[in-house]
Amino acid sequence: MREDKPSADLCMNLGYHLWISGELAEAKPYYEQALSIRQQVLEEEHQDTIQCRENLGLLLQDMGDLAGAQSNFEQVLAIRRKVLGEQHLDTAQTLNNLGRLLEDMGDLAGARPYLEQALASCRQVLGEDHPFTAASLNNLASVIQRQGDLVGAQPYYEQALRIRRAALGDNHLFMVQSLNQLGLLLKNLGDVAGARPYLEQALRTCEQLVGSDHRFTQTVRRNLASLDTPPQSPTQ
């Protein structure tokens, strides 16, 4: 049977516009209907069906339904591993989504293997110098840092920064992210002098790209100002 493609696509488009407008609860039925249409007229393992399921998982995660998102991501990952194999960018993306979800759920030990697999796939499929590889490095570094291994996280953040600088240039919001994260890591390691130039560059770049009043700029400005705040003495 031929898929009624406009119907599924229309549901996806309506859901997406509601989502980006902040109307997440209103978007959900459209994503669910799009998935239902794809399931009825395509195989469950069809690329369009599993992409529809992954999009629903991302929406559920944004809504705070982490268990619902996890169920969908796990189904997508099982199918992509079976159909596409481990060394495929779509599989790496789902590994990344599931790892970041588990990180959001506080399951750092569970998240780390997925993010390590995603990074290995990106390195093999895209190479060491691709921006997607840098994103995977960044995501893994975040989990390692949250596990308390700041020294272990540092080389991942540094490599991500080098890749992004070479691939994207200095004037890019991904550069702001890397500079900000590395600056905060160095601050937490007690290297305030080393942290300062990263946060100063992040602030200059953010002001140039999105303006002085943007929330990203305000966050980086607070992080830079925190370098001059002496640590509080323990409460007696």
C-alpha positions as CSV (number, residue, x, y, z in Angstrom):
1,M,0.0,0.0,0.0
2,R,1.3,3.5,-0.8
3,E,1.8,5.8,2.1
4,D,-0.6,8.7,2.4
5,K,2.5,10.9,2.7
6,P,0.9,14.3,2.8
7,S,-1.2,13.3,5.8
8,A,1.7,12.1,7.9
9,D,3.8,15.0,6.8
10,L,1.1,17.5,7.5
11,C,0.7,16.1,11.1
12,M,4.5,16.4,11.5
13,N,4.6,19.9,10.3
14,L,1.6,21.0,12.4
15,G,3.2,19.4,15.4
16,Y,6.6,21.0,14.8
17,H,5.1,24.5,14.5
18,L,3.2,24.0,17.8
19,W,6.4,22.6,19.4
20,I,8.6,25.5,18.5
21,S,5.8,27.9,19.6
22,G,5.9,26.4,23.0
23,E,2.6,24.5,22.8
24,L,4.1,21.1,23.6
25,A,0.9,19.4,24.8
26,E,-0.9,20.5,21.7
27,A,1.9,19.2,19.5
28,K,1.9,15.7,21.0
29,P,-1.3,14.4,19.3
30,Y,0.0,15.4,15.9
31,Y,3.3,13.6,16.4
32,E,1.4,10.5,17.7
33,Q,-1.0,10.6,14.7
34,A,1.9,10.9,12.3
35,L,3.5,7.9,13.8
36,S,0.3,5.9,13.7
37,I,-0.1,6.7,9.9
38,R,3.4,5.6,9.2
39,Q,2.9,2.4,11.2
40,Q,-0.3,1.6,9.3
41,V,1.1,2.0,5.8
42,L,4.8,1.4,6.2
43,E,6.8,-1.3,8.1
44,E,7.8,-0.5,11.7
45,E,11.4,-0.7,10.6
46,H,11.0,1.8,7.7
47,Q,13.3,4.8,8.1
48,D,10.3,7.3,8.0
49,T,8.6,5.4,10.8
50,I,11.5,5.2,13.1
51,Q,12.4,8.8,12.5
52,C,8.8,9.7,13.4
53,R,9.2,7.7,16.6
54,E,12.5,9.4,17.5
55,N,10.9,12.9,16.9
56,L,8.1,11.9,19.3
57,G,10.7,10.8,21.8
58,L,12.4,14.2,21.6
59,L,9.1,16.0,22.1
60,L,8.3,13.8,25.2
61,Q,11.7,14.6,26.6
62,D,11.1,18.3,26.2
63,M,7.7,17.8,27.9
64,G,9.4,16.2,30.9
65,D,8.0,12.7,30.1
66,L,11.4,11.1,30.4
67,A,10.1,7.5,30.7
68,G,8.1,7.9,27.6
69,A,11.0,9.4,25.7
70,Q,13.3,6.5,26.9
71,S,10.8,3.9,25.6
72,N,10.7,5.5,22.2
73,F,14.5,6.0,22.0
74,E,15.2,2.4,23.0
75,Q,12.8,1.1,20.3
76,V,14.5,3.3,17.7
77,L,17.9,2.2,18.7
78,A,17.1,-1.5,18.6
79,I,15.7,-1.0,15.0
80,R,18.6,1.1,13.8
81,R,21.2,-1.3,15.2
82,K,19.4,-4.1,13.3
83,V,18.8,-2.3,10.0
84,L,21.7,0.1,9.8
85,G,24.3,-1.4,12.1
86,E,26.5,0.3,14.7
87,Q,28.6,2.3,12.2
88,H,25.9,4.6,10.9
89,L,25.3,8.3,11.6
90,D,21.6,7.7,12.4
91,T,22.5,5.0,15.0
92,A,25.0,7.4,16.5
93,Q,22.4,10.1,16.8
94,T,20.0,7.8,18.6
95,L,22.8,6.6,20.9
96,N,23.5,10.3,21.6
97,N,19.8,11.1,22.3
98,L,19.5,8.1,24.7
99,G,22.7,9.0,26.5
100,R,21.7,12.6,27.0
101,L,18.3,11.5,28.2
102,L,19.8,9.2,30.8
103,E,22.0,12.1,31.9
104,D,18.9,14.2,32.3
105,M,17.4,11.4,34.4
106,G,20.5,11.4,36.6
107,D,21.7,8.0,35.4
108,L,25.2,9.0,34.6
109,A,26.6,5.5,34.7
110,G,23.9,4.4,32.3
111,A,24.4,7.4,30.0
112,R,28.2,7.1,29.6
113,P,28.3,3.8,27.5
114,Y,25.8,5.2,25.0
115,L,27.7,8.5,24.6
116,E,31.0,6.5,24.2
117,Q,29.5,4.4,21.5
118,A,28.1,7.5,19.8
119,L,31.5,9.1,19.8
120,A,33.2,6.0,18.4
121,S,30.6,5.8,15.6
122,C,31.1,9.5,14.7
123,R,34.8,9.1,14.7
124,Q,34.6,6.1,12.3
125,V,31.9,7.5,10.0
126,L,32.8,11.2,10.0
127,G,36.4,11.4,11.1
128,E,38.1,13.2,14.0
129,D,37.6,16.7,12.6
130,H,33.8,16.8,12.0
131,P,31.5,19.2,14.1
132,F,29.3,16.2,14.9
133,T,32.3,14.5,16.4
134,A,32.9,17.6,18.4
135,A,29.4,17.5,19.7
136,S,29.8,13.9,20.8
137,L,33.0,14.8,22.6
138,N,31.2,17.6,24.4
139,N,28.3,15.4,25.4
140,L,30.7,12.7,26.8
141,A,32.7,15.3,28.6
142,S,29.6,16.6,30.3
143,V,28.8,13.2,31.8
144,I,32.4,12.6,32.8
145,Q,32.5,16.0,34.6
146,R,29.2,15.3,36.4
147,Q,30.6,12.0,37.6
148,G,33.3,14.1,39.4
149,D,36.2,13.4,37.0
150,L,37.1,16.9,36.0
151,V,40.6,16.1,34.9
152,G,39.2,13.2,32.8
153,A,36.6,15.6,31.1
154,Q,39.2,18.3,30.2
155,P,40.8,16.6,27.2
156,Y,37.4,15.9,25.6
157,Y,36.3,19.6,26.0
158,E,39.7,20.7,24.6
159,Q,39.4,18.5,21.6
160,A,35.9,19.6,20.9
161,L,37.0,23.2,21.1
162,R,39.9,22.6,18.6
163,I,37.6,20.9,16.1
164,R,35.0,23.6,16.3
165,R,37.5,26.4,15.9
166,A,39.0,24.7,12.8
167,A,35.6,23.7,11.3
168,L,33.4,26.6,12.3
169,G,35.6,29.6,13.1
170,D,35.6,31.7,16.2
171,N,32.2,33.4,15.5
172,H,29.8,30.6,16.1
173,L,27.5,29.8,19.0
174,F,29.0,26.3,19.3
175,M,32.3,28.0,20.0
176,V,30.6,30.0,22.8
177,Q,29.4,26.7,24.2
178,S,32.9,25.1,24.1
179,L,34.6,28.2,25.5
180,N,32.1,28.6,28.3
181,Q,32.3,24.9,29.3
182,L,36.0,24.8,29.3
183,G,36.3,28.0,31.2
184,L,33.9,26.7,33.9
185,L,35.8,23.4,34.1
186,L,39.1,25.2,34.7
187,K,37.5,27.4,37.3
188,N,36.2,24.3,39.1
189,L,39.7,22.9,38.9
190,G,41.0,26.0,40.7
191,D,42.7,27.5,37.6
192,V,41.0,30.9,37.6
193,A,43.7,32.5,35.5
194,G,43.4,29.7,32.8
195,A,39.6,30.0,32.9
196,R,39.4,33.8,32.3
197,P,40.5,34.0,28.7
198,Y,38.0,31.3,27.6
199,L,35.1,33.0,29.3
200,E,36.2,36.5,28.1
201,Q,36.3,35.2,24.5
202,A,32.9,33.4,25.0
203,L,31.4,36.7,26.2
204,R,32.8,38.8,23.3
205,T,31.6,36.2,20.7
206,C,28.1,35.9,22.3
207,E,27.7,39.7,22.4
208,Q,28.6,39.9,18.8
209,L,26.3,37.1,17.6
210,V,23.2,37.5,19.7
211,G,23.6,40.9,21.5
212,S,24.3,42.0,25.1
213,D,20.8,41.2,26.5
214,H,20.4,37.7,25.2
215,R,20.0,35.0,27.9
216,F,23.1,33.2,26.5
217,T,25.1,36.3,26.9
218,Q,23.8,36.9,30.4
219,T,24.8,33.4,31.4
220,V,28.3,33.8,30.1
221,R,28.6,37.2,31.8
222,R,27.6,35.7,35.1
223,N,30.1,32.9,34.7
224,L,32.9,35.4,34.0
225,A,31.9,37.6,37.0
226,S,31.9,34.5,39.2
227,L,35.7,34.3,38.7
228,D,36.1,37.4,40.9
229,T,33.8,36.1,43.6
230,P,35.9,34.6,46.5
231,P,34.8,31.2,47.7
232,Q,32.6,31.3,50.7
233,S,34.0,30.1,54.0
234,P,32.4,26.9,55.4
235,T,29.6,27.5,57.8
236,Q,30.7,27.2,61.4
